[in-house]
């Protein structure tokens, strides 16, 4: 198995990317190989610095880089030899089983839609993120940024996608699915969330437990939290800020340490035909390593095949 990493993606690339790849290669020894994609002159010297520790890393050269501030669609089309474009070609051809990048989020989404494409039947792929639970477990929330405005049918599908991920990757036998709304009552929320509630309530593929409120984010009421991308992104950034405040005030707490983006690594794009993960722009080597480990876990669990089978039916 091969897991690819965009070595040019992120604010601290390629140094942080290579360092994270070296860490992941040690953990994946005998299980999977890490493939770096980047410009030869920038990445090769770093690999030589690590010596034997980087011996198992493979480098696939690319000559272009999509910068953070570039227009995603234009840059992806105008830079066919960018590290992101090359990564998606490797993924689409089956050369690698997962592709990870802490680079331009929009370009990663464009690449997913234009190269590997959405699973037939999926209206809109979603970006998912992970939510630590007070009981020690982990939940999943989607969407967190790909789709700011959603139709009820899209929210229903997010519930299915998240439920499949929670079952096959997180190992939760019967994931509880909840819909983020303005109140627990069935009639609460916007017209979209009220309509989505009715769809989820009768969907045989999910264990729907009803509406959630913001206070239910970290408790065990639901394993899968469904929301539109606008709401999900606001919740995600607020949760990240809580950890930042704890660090600033020098407060150490095991639970809040699990909110740290470095622990999670990245956000998978669910509903596409391959495994792709988007990392934080400020990803450190630790975050890069955990993102690659997540890519391996997704590929090992066969989550894409599970999604294809579910939506085929």
C-alpha positions in Angstrom: 0.0 0.0 0.0 1.2 3.5 -0.8 0.0 6.8 0.8 0.9 10.0 -1.0 1.7 13.4 0.5 1.9 16.8 -1.1 5.3 17.8 0.1 4.8 21.4 -1.1 1.5 22.0 0.7 1.3 24.0 3.9 2.8 27.1 5.4 5.9 25.3 6.6 6.4 23.1 3.5 8.5 21.3 2.5 10.4 21.0 5.8 7.3 20.1 7.9 6.0 17.8 5.2 9.2 15.8 4.9 9.7 15.7 8.7 6.1 14.4 9.2 6.6 11.9 6.4 9.7 10.5 8.1 7.7 10.1 11.4 4.8 8.3 9.5 7.2 6.1 7.6 8.5 4.8 11.0 5.0 4.0 12.2 3.9 2.5 8.9 7.0 0.3 8.4 5.9 -3.1 7.0 2.4 -1.8 6.3 2.6 1.0 3.8 5.0 3.2 2.0 4.9 7.0 2.0 5.2 8.8 -1.4 6.2 12.4 -1.5 5.2 14.7 -4.3 7.2 17.9 -4.8 9.9 19.7 -6.7 13.2 17.8 -6.8 15.4 20.7 -5.8 13.3 21.5 -2.7 12.6 18.0 -1.4 15.7 15.8 -2.3 18.1 17.7 -0.1 15.8 17.3 2.9 15.6 13.6 2.3 19.3 13.4 2.2 19.5 15.2 5.5 17.4 12.5 7.2 19.6 9.8 5.8 18.5 6.2 6.6 15.3 7.5 8.4 14.1 8.6 4.9 15.3 5.5 3.0 11.8 4.1 2.5 10.3 7.4 1.2 9.6 7.6 -2.5 9.8 11.0 -4.3 7.6 11.7 -7.3 8.8 14.9 -8.9 6.5 17.8 -9.8 7.5 21.2 -11.2 4.7 23.5 -10.0 3.1 24.5 -6.8 -0.5 25.9 -6.1 0.0 28.6 -3.6 -2.5 29.2 -0.7 -3.8 32.5 -2.2 -4.4 31.3 -5.7 -7.8 30.8 -7.2 -8.4 27.0 -6.8 -10.1 26.1 -10.1 -7.9 28.4 -12.2 -4.7 27.2 -10.5 -5.6 23.5 -10.8 -6.3 23.9 -14.5 -3.3 26.1 -15.3 -0.8 24.1 -13.3 -1.2 20.5 -14.4 2.2 19.5 -13.0 1.5 21.0 -9.5 2.0 18.7 -6.6 -1.8 18.6 -6.0 -2.6 17.7 -9.6 0.1 15.0 -9.7 -1.1 13.6 -6.4 -4.7 13.2 -7.7 -3.4 11.6 -10.9 -1.6 9.0 -8.8 -4.7 8.5 -6.8 -7.0 8.1 -9.8 -4.6 5.7 -11.5 -4.5 3.4 -8.4 -0.7 4.0 -7.9 -1.5 5.2 -4.4 -4.4 4.4 -2.1 -4.7 7.8 -0.4 -3.6 11.4 -1.0 -2.9 13.9 1.7 -2.2 17.6 1.5 -2.0 20.6 3.8 -2.1 22.9 0.8 -4.8 25.0 -0.9 -8.1 23.6 0.4 -10.1 24.8 -2.6 -7.6 23.2 -5.0 -7.9 19.9 -3.1 -11.7 20.0 -3.5 -11.5 21.0 -7.2 -9.0 18.1 -7.8 -11.3 15.7 -6.0 -14.3 16.7 -8.2 -12.5 16.9 -11.5 -10.1 14.0 -11.2 -11.5 11.2 -9.0 -15.0 12.6 -9.0 -18.0 11.9 -6.7 -19.4 8.5 -6.0 -22.4 7.9 -8.2 -25.5 8.9 -6.3 -23.7 11.3 -4.0 -25.1 14.8 -4.5 -22.2 16.7 -3.0 -19.1 15.3 -1.3 -18.5 16.7 2.2 -15.4 17.6 4.3 -15.6 15.8 7.7 -13.8 16.5 10.9 -13.5 14.7 14.2 -14.9 15.6 17.6 -13.5 14.2 20.8 -16.1 12.9 23.2 -16.1 13.3 27.0 -16.3 9.5 27.4 -13.0 9.1 25.6 -14.4 8.2 22.2 -14.3 10.1 19.0 -17.2 11.4 16.8 -17.4 12.8 13.3 -19.0 16.0 12.1 -19.9 16.9 8.5 -19.9 19.1 6.5 -17.3 21.5 7.9 -16.7 23.7 4.9 -17.3 22.2 1.4 -21.0 23.2 1.1 -22.0 26.4 2.8 -25.6 26.1 1.6 -27.3 22.7 1.6 -30.5 21.1 0.4 -32.3 18.7 2.8 -31.3 15.7 0.6 -27.6 16.7 1.0 -27.8 16.7 4.8 -29.5 13.3 4.7 -26.6 12.0 2.6 -24.1 13.5 5.0 -25.7 11.4 7.7 -25.1 8.3 5.7 -21.5 9.2 4.8 -20.6 10.0 8.4 -22.4 6.8 9.6 -20.3 4.6 7.3 -17.1 6.3 8.3 -17.9 6.0 12.0 -18.7 2.3 11.5 -15.9 1.1 9.3 -13.0 3.5 10.3 -13.8 4.5 13.9 -15.1 1.1 14.7 -18.5 2.2 16.1 -20.9 -0.7 15.6 -24.2 1.3 15.4 -23.3 5.0 15.0 -25.9 7.4 16.4 -26.6 10.2 13.9 -27.8 13.6 15.1 -28.8 16.8 13.2 -27.5 20.1 14.5 -30.4 22.5 14.9 -31.8 25.3 17.1 -33.4 22.9 19.6 -34.1 19.2 20.3 -37.7 19.3 19.2 -38.6 18.0 15.8 -40.2 21.2 14.6 -37.2 23.4 15.5 -34.7 24.8 13.1 -34.7 26.3 9.6 -36.9 25.0 6.7 -33.9 23.0 5.5 -33.1 21.3 8.8 -36.8 20.6 9.4 -37.1 18.9 6.0 -33.7 17.0 6.6 -35.1 15.8 9.9 -38.0 14.1 8.1 -35.7 12.5 5.6 -33.3 11.2 8.2 -36.1 9.9 10.4 -37.2 7.4 7.8 -33.8 6.6 6.3 -33.1 2.9 7.0 -29.3 3.3 6.5 -28.8 5.4 9.6 -29.6 5.3 13.3 -31.1 8.7 13.6 -31.6 10.0 17.1 -33.1 13.4 16.3 -31.9 17.0 16.6 -28.8 18.2 18.5 -28.0 21.5 20.1 -24.5 23.1 20.3 -24.1 21.8 23.9 -24.3 18.2 22.5 -21.0 18.6 20.5 -18.8 16.7 23.0 -21.3 14.5 24.9 -22.3 10.9 23.8 -25.7 11.8 22.4 -24.5 11.3 18.8 -21.5 9.8 17.1 -22.2 11.6 13.8 -23.1 15.3 13.8 -24.8 16.5 10.6 -24.8 20.2 9.6 -24.2 22.4 6.6 -20.7 23.5 5.8 -21.2 27.1 7.1 -22.4 25.9 10.5 -19.8 23.1 10.7 -16.9 25.4 9.9 -17.9 27.9 12.6 -18.2 25.1 15.2 -14.9 23.7 14.2 -13.0 27.0 14.4 -14.6 27.8 17.7 -13.5 24.4 19.1 -10.0 25.0 17.8 -9.9 28.4 19.5 -10.8 26.8 22.8 -7.6 24.7 22.6 -5.6 27.8 21.6 -6.9 29.7 24.7 -6.0 26.8 27.0 -2.4 26.8 25.6 -2.1 30.6 25.9 -3.2 30.4 29.6 -0.9 27.4 30.2 -3.8 25.1 31.1 -3.2 21.4 30.6 -6.2 19.2 30.1 -6.3 15.8 28.5 -9.7 16.3 26.9 -8.9 19.7 25.4 -5.6 18.3 24.1 -7.6 16.0 21.9 -9.2 19.1 20.3 -5.8 20.1 19.0 -5.7 19.8 15.2 -2.3 18.1 15.4 -3.9 15.1 17.1 -6.5 14.7 14.4 -4.2 15.4 11.4 -6.7 16.3 8.7 -10.2 16.3 7.3 -11.3 13.5 4.9 -13.3 14.4 1.8 -16.2 11.8 1.9 -18.3 10.9 -1.1 -15.5 10.8 -3.7 -14.2 7.7 -5.4 -10.8 7.6 -3.6 -9.3 8.6 -0.2 -8.3 12.2 0.0 -7.5 14.2 3.2 -7.0 17.9 3.7 -4.7 19.1 6.4 -4.5 22.4 8.2 -2.4 25.1 6.5 -0.2 25.5 9.6 0.4 21.7 9.9 3.4 20.7 11.9 5.3 17.5 11.4 3.2 15.8 14.0 0.0 16.9 12.2 1.4 15.7 8.9 2.2 12.3 10.4 -1.2 11.9 11.8 -2.8 12.9 8.5 -0.8 10.2 6.8 -1.8 7.7 9.4 -5.5 8.6 8.9 -5.0 8.1 5.1 -3.7 4.6 5.9 -6.6 3.8 8.2 -9.1 4.9 5.5 -7.4 2.8 2.9 -7.1 -0.2 5.2 -10.7 0.0 6.2 -11.9 0.2 2.6 -14.2 3.1 3.4 -14.6 4.2 -0.2 -15.8 0.7 -1.3 -18.3 0.7 1.6 -19.7 4.1 0.5 -19.9 2.9 -3.1 -21.8 -0.2 -2.1 -24.2 1.8 0.1 -25.1 4.4 -2.5 -25.3 1.8 -5.2 -28.2 0.3 -3.3 
